[in-house]
C-alpha cells in the first residue's frame, strides 16, 4: 500500500508512460528524522524481502495501482519515462541511497 509518493518528473503533465520505483517506506526513516517528517516502525517490515522494485514504460495510473497492491507500506517514486535508470548504492552508514549522493560506497 502507498504511504508516500515522490514525484521526480521533469514533465509532470506526462502520465501516459512513466518510470516507477517502489521501496519499503521505512527506508526513508533516517531522512524523516533529519527533516522532521513522519517515521514508520521498521520492525513492521521484518517479513518484507523487497529492497526495491521498478517498472518502466508504465502508465501513472497502473503504477499507482501496482504500488497500492503491495503487501507493505511503500514509497512510490515517479520519474519521466525514458529517464536513465536510477542506480542505488549505500552511504557510509549502510543506508540505501541514489548514486547521486556524494558519500557512496558499495556494500559487499
BARO-239477 format. One record per residue: x, y negated, z negated of N, C-alpha, C, O, CB in turn; residue number from 1. Coordinates in Angstrom, 1 decimal, m for minus. Glycine has a CB too. Layout:
BEGIN
(r (X, Y, Z), (X, Y, Z), (X, Y, Z), (X, Y, Z), (X, Y, Z), NUM)
...
END
This chain:
BEGIN
(r (0.8, 1.2, 0.0), (0.0, 0.0, 0.0), (0.9, m1.2, 0.0), (2.0, m1.2, m0.6), (m0.9, 0.0, m1.2), 1)
(r (0.4, m2.3, 0.6), (1.2, m3.5, 0.8), (1.1, m4.3, m0.5), (0.0, m4.6, m1.0), (0.7, m4.4, 2.0), 2)
(r (2.3, m4.6, m1.1), (2.3, m5.5, m2.2), (2.9, m6.9, m1.8), (2.6, m7.9, m2.5), (3.2, m4.9, m3.4), 3)
(r (3.6, m6.9, m0.7), (4.2, m8.2, m0.3), (4.5, m8.1, 1.2), (4.7, m7.1, 1.8), (5.5, m8.5, m1.1), 4)
(r (4.4, m9.3, 1.9), (4.7, m9.4, 3.3), (5.7, m10.5, 3.5), (5.5, m11.6, 2.9), (3.4, m9.6, 4.1), 5)
(r (6.8, m10.2, 4.2), (7.8, m11.3, 4.5), (7.7, m11.4, 6.0), (8.1, m10.5, 6.8), (9.2, m10.9, 4.0), 6)
(r (7.4, m12.6, 6.5), (7.3, m12.8, 7.9), (8.5, m13.5, 8.4), (8.7, m14.7, 8.2), (6.0, m13.7, 8.3), 7)
(r (9.4, m12.8, 9.1), (10.6, m13.4, 9.6), (10.6, m13.7, 11.1), (11.6, m13.8, 11.7), (11.7, m12.4, 9.4), 8)
(r (9.3, m13.8, 11.7), (9.2, m14.0, 13.1), (9.6, m15.5, 13.4), (9.2, m16.4, 12.7), (7.8, m13.7, 13.6), 9)
(r (10.3, m15.6, 14.5), (10.6, m17.0, 15.0), (9.4, m17.5, 15.8), (9.3, m18.7, 16.1), (11.9, m17.0, 15.9), 10)
(r (8.6, m16.6, 16.3), (7.4, m16.9, 17.1), (6.2, m16.3, 16.4), (5.7, m15.3, 16.7), (7.5, m16.3, 18.6), 11)
(r (5.7, m17.1, 15.4), (4.6, m16.5, 14.5), (3.3, m16.3, 15.2), (2.4, m15.6, 14.6), (4.4, m17.4, 13.4), 12)
(r (3.1, m16.8, 16.4), (1.8, m16.5, 17.1), (1.9, m15.3, 18.0), (0.9, m15.0, 18.7), (1.4, m17.7, 17.9), 13)
(r (3.0, m14.6, 18.0), (3.1, m13.4, 18.8), (2.7, m12.2, 17.8), (3.4, m11.9, 16.9), (4.5, m13.2, 19.4), 14)
(r (1.7, m11.6, 18.2), (1.1, m10.5, 17.3), (1.0, m9.2, 18.1), (0.8, m8.1, 17.5), (m0.2, m10.9, 16.7), 15)
(r (1.0, m9.2, 19.4), (0.8, m8.0, 20.2), (1.8, m6.9, 19.9), (1.5, m5.8, 19.7), (0.7, m8.3, 21.7), 16)
(r (3.1, m7.4, 19.9), (4.2, m6.4, 19.6), (5.1, m7.1, 18.6), (5.6, m8.2, 18.8), (4.9, m6.0, 20.8), 17)
(r (5.5, m6.4, 17.5), (6.4, m6.9, 16.5), (7.4, m5.8, 16.2), (7.2, m4.6, 16.6), (5.7, m7.5, 15.3), 18)
(r (8.4, m6.1, 15.4), (9.3, m5.2, 14.8), (9.0, m5.2, 13.3), (9.1, m6.2, 12.7), (10.8, m5.6, 15.1), 19)
(r (8.6, m4.1, 12.8), (8.2, m4.0, 11.4), (9.1, m3.1, 10.6), (9.5, m2.0, 11.0), (6.7, m3.5, 11.3), 20)
(r (9.4, m3.5, 9.3), (10.2, m2.7, 8.4), (9.4, m2.6, 7.1), (8.8, m3.6, 6.7), (11.6, m3.3, 8.2), 21)
(r (9.4, m1.5, 6.4), (8.8, m1.4, 5.1), (9.9, m0.8, 4.2), (10.8, 0.0, 4.6), (7.6, m0.5, 5.1), 22)
(r (9.8, m1.2, 2.9), (10.6, m0.6, 1.9), (9.8, m0.7, 0.6), (8.9, m1.6, 0.4), (12.0, m1.4, 1.8), 23)
(r (10.2, 0.1, m0.4), (9.5, 0.0, m1.7), (9.7, m1.4, m2.3), (10.8, m1.9, m2.3), (10.0, 1.1, m2.7), 24)
(r (8.6, m1.9, m2.9), (8.7, m3.3, m3.4), (9.7, m3.5, m4.5), (10.2, m4.6, m4.7), (7.3, m3.7, m3.9), 25)
(r (10.0, m2.4, m5.3), (10.9, m2.6, m6.4), (12.3, m2.9, m5.9), (13.1, m3.4, m6.7), (11.0, m1.3, m7.2), 26)
(r (12.6, m2.7, m4.6), (14.0, m3.1, m4.1), (14.2, m4.6, m4.3), (15.3, m5.1, m4.3), (14.1, m2.7, m2.6), 27)
(r (13.1, m5.4, m4.4), (13.2, m6.8, m4.5), (13.2, m7.4, m5.9), (13.3, m8.6, m6.1), (12.1, m7.5, m3.7), 28)
(r (13.2, m6.5, m6.9), (13.2, m6.9, m8.3), (14.3, m7.9, m8.6), (14.1, m8.9, m9.4), (13.2, m5.7, m9.2), 29)
(r (15.5, m7.6, m8.2), (16.7, m8.4, m8.5), (16.5, m9.8, m8.0), (16.9, m10.8, m8.7), (18.0, m7.8, m8.0), 30)
(r (15.9, m10.0, m6.8), (15.7, m11.3, m6.2), (14.6, m12.0, m7.0), (14.6, m13.2, m7.3), (15.3, m11.2, m4.7), 31)
(r (13.5, m11.2, m7.3), (12.4, m11.8, m8.0), (12.8, m12.4, m9.4), (12.4, m13.4, m9.8), (11.3, m10.8, m8.2), 32)
(r (13.7, m11.6, m10.0), (14.2, m12.1, m11.3), (15.0, m13.4, m11.2), (14.8, m14.3, m12.1), (15.0, m11.0, m12.0), 33)
(r (15.8, m13.5, m10.2), (16.6, m14.7, m10.0), (15.7, m15.9, m9.6), (16.0, m17.0, m9.9), (17.6, m14.4, m8.9), 34)
(r (14.6, m15.6, m8.8), (13.8, m16.7, m8.2), (12.5, m16.9, m9.0), (11.7, m17.8, m8.6), (13.5, m16.4, m6.8), 35)
(r (12.3, m16.3, m10.1), (11.1, m16.4, m10.9), (9.9, m15.8, m10.2), (8.8, m16.3, m10.5), (10.9, m17.9, m11.1), 36)
(r (10.1, m14.8, m9.4), (9.0, m14.1, m8.7), (8.4, m13.0, m9.5), (8.8, m12.7, m10.6), (9.4, m13.7, m7.3), 37)
(r (7.5, m12.3, m8.9), (6.8, m11.1, m9.6), (7.8, m9.9, m9.5), (8.4, m9.7, m8.5), (5.5, m10.8, m8.9), 38)
(r (7.8, m9.1, m10.5), (8.6, m7.9, m10.6), (7.6, m6.7, m10.7), (6.5, m6.9, m11.2), (9.6, m7.9, m11.7), 39)
(r (8.1, m5.5, m10.3), (7.3, m4.3, m10.5), (8.2, m3.3, m11.2), (9.4, m3.3, m10.9), (6.8, m3.8, m9.1), 40)
(r (7.6, m2.5, m12.0), (8.3, m1.4, m12.7), (8.9, m0.4, m11.8), (8.1, 0.3, m11.2), (7.4, m0.8, m13.8), 41)
(r (10.2, m0.3, m11.7), (10.8, 0.6, m10.7), (10.6, 2.0, m11.2), (10.8, 2.9, m10.3), (12.3, 0.3, m10.6), 42)
(r (10.3, 2.3, m12.4), (10.0, 3.7, m12.8), (8.8, 4.3, m12.1), (8.7, 5.5, m12.0), (9.8, 3.7, m14.4), 43)
(r (7.9, 3.4, m11.6), (6.7, 3.8, m10.9), (7.1, 4.5, m9.5), (6.3, 5.1, m8.9), (5.8, 2.7, m10.6), 44)
(r (8.4, 4.3, m9.1), (8.8, 4.8, m7.8), (9.7, 6.0, m7.9), (10.4, 6.3, m6.9), (9.5, 3.6, m7.1), 45)
(r (9.8, 6.6, m9.0), (10.6, 7.8, m9.2), (10.3, 8.9, m8.2), (11.2, 9.6, m7.8), (10.5, 8.4, m10.6), 46)
(r (9.1, 9.0, m7.7), (8.7, 10.0, m6.7), (8.9, 9.6, m5.3), (8.8, 10.4, m4.4), (7.2, 10.3, m6.9), 47)
(r (9.3, 8.3, m5.1), (9.4, 7.8, m3.7), (10.8, 8.2, m3.1), (11.8, 7.8, m3.7), (9.2, 6.3, m3.7), 48)
(r (10.8, 8.9, m2.0), (12.1, 9.2, m1.4), (12.4, 8.3, m0.3), (13.6, 8.3, 0.2), (12.0, 10.6, m0.9), 49)
(r (11.5, 7.4, 0.1), (11.8, 6.5, 1.3), (12.6, 5.3, 0.8), (12.2, 4.6, m0.1), (10.4, 6.0, 1.8), 50)
(r (13.7, 5.1, 1.5), (14.5, 3.9, 1.2), (14.0, 2.7, 2.0), (13.7, 1.7, 1.5), (16.0, 4.1, 1.6), 51)
(r (13.7, 3.0, 3.3), (13.0, 2.1, 4.2), (12.6, 2.8, 5.5), (13.2, 3.9, 5.8), (13.9, 0.8, 4.5), 52)
(r (11.7, 2.2, 6.2), (11.3, 2.8, 7.5), (11.0, 1.6, 8.4), (10.8, 0.5, 8.0), (10.0, 3.8, 7.3), 53)
(r (11.0, 1.9, 9.7), (10.8, 0.8, 10.6), (9.9, 1.3, 11.8), (9.9, 2.5, 12.1), (12.1, 0.3, 11.2), 54)
(r (9.3, 0.4, 12.5), (8.5, 0.6, 13.7), (8.9, m0.5, 14.7), (8.8, m1.7, 14.3), (7.0, 0.7, 13.4), 55)
(r (9.2, m0.1, 15.9), (9.5, m1.1, 16.9), (8.3, m1.1, 17.9), (7.7, m0.1, 18.1), (10.8, m0.8, 17.6), 56)
(r (8.1, m2.2, 18.5), (7.1, m2.4, 19.6), (5.7, m1.9, 19.1), (5.0, m1.1, 19.7), (7.5, m1.6, 20.8), 57)
(r (5.3, m2.4, 17.9), (4.1, m2.1, 17.3), (3.3, m3.3, 17.1), (3.9, m4.4, 16.9), (4.3, m1.3, 15.9), 58)
(r (1.9, m3.3, 17.2), (1.1, m4.5, 17.0), (1.2, m4.9, 15.6), (1.4, m4.0, 14.7), (m0.3, m4.3, 17.5), 59)
(r (1.0, m6.2, 15.3), (0.9, m6.6, 13.9), (m0.2, m5.9, 13.2), (0.0, m5.5, 12.0), (0.7, m8.2, 13.9), 60)
(r (m1.3, m5.7, 13.8), (m2.5, m5.0, 13.2), (m2.1, m3.6, 12.8), (m2.3, m3.2, 11.7), (m3.7, m5.0, 14.2), 61)
(r (m1.4, m2.9, 13.7), (m1.0, m1.5, 13.4), (0.1, m1.4, 12.3), (0.1, m0.5, 11.5), (m0.5, m0.8, 14.7), 62)
(r (1.0, m2.4, 12.3), (2.0, m2.5, 11.3), (1.4, m2.7, 9.9), (1.8, m2.0, 9.0), (3.0, m3.6, 11.6), 63)
(r (0.4, m3.5, 9.8), (m0.3, m3.7, 8.5), (m1.0, m2.4, 8.1), (m0.9, m2.1, 6.9), (m1.3, m4.9, 8.6), 64)
(r (m1.7, m1.8, 9.0), (m2.4, m0.5, 8.7), (m1.4, 0.5, 8.2), (m1.6, 1.2, 7.2), (m3.2, 0.0, 9.9), 65)
(r (m0.3, 0.7, 9.0), (0.8, 1.6, 8.6), (1.3, 1.4, 7.2), (1.4, 2.3, 6.4), (1.9, 1.5, 9.7), 66)
(r (1.6, 0.1, 6.9), (2.2, m0.2, 5.6), (1.2, 0.0, 4.5), (1.5, 0.5, 3.4), (2.7, m1.6, 5.6), 67)
(r (m0.1, m0.3, 4.8), (m1.1, m0.2, 3.8), (m1.4, 1.2, 3.4), (m1.8, 1.5, 2.3), (m2.4, m0.9, 4.3), 68)
(r (m1.2, 2.1, 4.3), (m1.5, 3.6, 4.1), (m0.3, 4.3, 3.3), (m0.5, 5.5, 3.0), (m1.7, 4.3, 5.4), 69)
(r (0.8, 3.6, 3.1), (1.9, 4.3, 2.4), (1.5, 4.6, 1.0), (0.7, 3.8, 0.4), (3.2, 3.4, 2.4), 70)
(r (2.0, 5.7, 0.4), (1.6, 6.1, m0.9), (2.4, 5.4, m2.1), (2.5, 5.9, m3.2), (1.8, 7.6, m1.1), 71)
(r (2.9, 4.2, m1.8), (3.7, 3.5, m2.8), (3.6, 2.0, m2.5), (3.2, 1.6, m1.4), (5.2, 3.9, m2.8), 72)
(r (3.9, 1.2, m3.5), (3.8, m0.3, m3.3), (5.0, m0.7, m2.3), (6.1, m0.4, m2.6), (4.0, m1.0, m4.6), 73)
(r (4.6, m1.3, m1.2), (5.6, m1.6, m0.2), (5.7, m3.1, 0.2), (4.7, m3.8, 0.1), (5.3, m0.8, 1.1), 74)
(r (6.9, m3.5, 0.6), (7.1, m4.8, 1.2), (7.2, m4.6, 2.7), (8.0, m3.8, 3.1), (8.3, m5.5, 0.6), 75)
(r (6.3, m5.3, 3.4), (6.3, m5.2, 4.9), (7.1, m6.5, 5.4), (6.7, m7.6, 5.1), (4.9, m5.2, 5.4), 76)
(r (8.1, m6.2, 6.2), (8.9, m7.3, 6.8), (8.5, m7.3, 8.3), (8.5, m6.2, 9.0), (10.4, m7.1, 6.7), 77)
(r (8.2, m8.4, 8.8), (7.8, m8.6, 10.2), (8.8, m9.5, 11.0), (9.1, m10.6, 10.5), (6.3, m9.2, 10.3), 78)
(r (9.3, m9.0, 12.1), (10.2, m9.7, 13.0), (9.7, m9.7, 14.4), (8.8, m8.9, 14.7), (11.6, m9.1, 12.9), 79)
(r (10.2, m10.6, 15.2), (9.9, m10.6, 16.6), (10.2, m9.3, 17.3), (11.3, m8.7, 17.0), (10.6, m11.8, 17.4), 80)
(r (9.3, m8.8, 18.1), (9.7, m7.6, 18.9), (10.9, m7.9, 19.8), (10.9, m9.0, 20.4), (8.4, m7.1, 19.8), 81)
(r (11.8, m7.0, 19.9), (13.0, m7.2, 20.7), (14.1, m7.8, 19.9), (15.2, m8.0, 20.4), (12.6, m8.1, 21.9), 82)
(r (13.8, m8.1, 18.6), (14.9, m8.6, 17.8), (15.9, m7.5, 17.6), (15.6, m6.3, 17.7), (14.4, m9.1, 16.4), 83)
(r (17.1, m7.9, 17.3), (18.1, m6.9, 17.0), (17.7, m6.1, 15.8), (17.1, m6.7, 14.9), (19.6, m7.5, 16.8), 84)
(r (17.9, m4.8, 15.8), (17.6, m4.1, 14.6), (18.3, m4.7, 13.4), (19.5, m5.0, 13.5), (17.9, m2.6, 14.8), 85)
(r (17.7, m4.7, 12.3), (18.3, m5.2, 11.1), (19.1, m4.1, 10.5), (18.6, m3.0, 10.2), (17.2, m5.7, 10.0), 86)
(r (20.4, m4.4, 10.2), (21.3, m3.4, 9.6), (21.4, m3.7, 8.2), (21.5, m4.9, 7.8), (22.7, m3.4, 10.3), 87)
(r (21.4, m2.7, 7.4), (21.5, m2.8, 5.9), (22.7, m2.2, 5.4), (23.2, m1.2, 5.9), (20.2, m2.2, 5.2), 88)
(r (23.2, m2.8, 4.3), (24.4, m2.2, 3.6), (24.1, m2.4, 2.1), (22.9, m2.5, 1.7), (25.7, m2.9, 4.0), 89)
(r (25.1, m2.4, 1.3), (24.9, m2.6, m0.1), (25.8, m3.7, m0.6), (27.0, m3.8, m0.2), (25.3, m1.2, m0.9), 90)
(r (25.3, m4.5, m1.5), (26.1, m5.6, m2.1), (27.0, m5.0, m3.2), (27.0, m3.8, m3.4), (25.2, m6.7, m2.6), 91)
(r (27.8, m5.9, m3.8), (28.8, m5.4, m4.8), (28.1, m4.8, m6.0), (28.8, m4.1, m6.8), (29.6, m6.6, m5.2), 92)
(r (26.8, m5.0, m6.2), (26.2, m4.4, m7.3), (25.4, m3.2, m6.9), (24.6, m2.6, m7.7), (25.3, m5.4, m8.0), 93)
(r (25.5, m2.7, m5.7), (24.9, m1.5, m5.2), (23.4, m1.7, m4.8), (22.7, m0.7, m4.6), (24.9, m0.5, m6.3), 94)
(r (23.0, m2.9, m4.6), (21.6, m3.2, m4.1), (21.6, m3.2, m2.6), (22.5, m3.8, m1.9), (21.1, m4.5, m4.7), 95)
(r (20.6, m2.6, m2.0), (20.4, m2.6, m0.5), (20.1, m4.0, 0.0), (19.2, m4.7, m0.6), (19.3, m1.6, m0.1), 96)
(r (20.9, m4.5, 0.9), (20.8, m5.9, 1.4), (21.0, m6.0, 2.9), (21.8, m5.2, 3.4), (21.8, m6.8, 0.6), 97)
(r (20.3, m6.9, 3.6), (20.6, m7.1, 5.0), (22.1, m7.4, 5.2), (22.7, m8.0, 4.4), (19.7, m8.2, 5.6), 98)
(r (22.6, m7.0, 6.4), (24.0, m7.2, 6.6), (24.5, m8.6, 6.7), (25.7, m8.9, 6.5), (24.4, m6.6, 8.0), 99)
(r (23.6, m9.5, 6.8), (24.0, m10.9, 6.9), (24.6, m11.4, 5.5), (25.2, m12.5, 5.5), (22.8, m11.8, 7.2), 100)
(r (24.4, m10.7, 4.5), (24.9, m11.0, 3.2), (26.5, m11.1, 3.2), (27.1, m10.3, 3.9), (24.5, m10.0, 2.1), 101)
(r (27.0, m12.1, 2.5), (28.5, m12.2, 2.5), (29.2, m11.3, 1.6), (30.4, m11.1, 1.7), (28.9, m13.7, 2.1), 102)
(r (28.5, m10.6, 0.7), (29.2, m9.6, m0.2), (28.9, m8.2, 0.1), (28.5, m7.4, m0.8), (28.7, m10.0, m1.6), 103)
(r (29.0, m7.8, 1.4), (28.6, m6.5, 1.8), (29.7, m5.5, 1.6), (30.9, m5.8, 1.9), (28.1, m6.5, 3.2), 104)
(r (29.4, m4.3, 1.1), (30.3, m3.2, 1.1), (29.5, m2.0, 1.5), (28.2, m1.9, 1.3), (30.9, m3.0, m0.4), 105)
(r (30.1, m1.0, 2.0), (29.4, 0.2, 2.5), (29.3, 1.2, 1.3), (30.4, 1.4, 0.6), (30.1, 0.9, 3.7), 106)
(r (28.2, 1.7, 1.0), (28.0, 2.7, m0.1), (28.4, 4.0, 0.4), (28.0, 4.4, 1.5), (26.6, 2.7, m0.6), 107)
(r (29.2, 4.8, m0.4), (29.6, 6.1, 0.1), (28.5, 7.1, 0.2), (28.6, 8.2, 0.6), (30.7, 6.7, m0.8), 108)
END
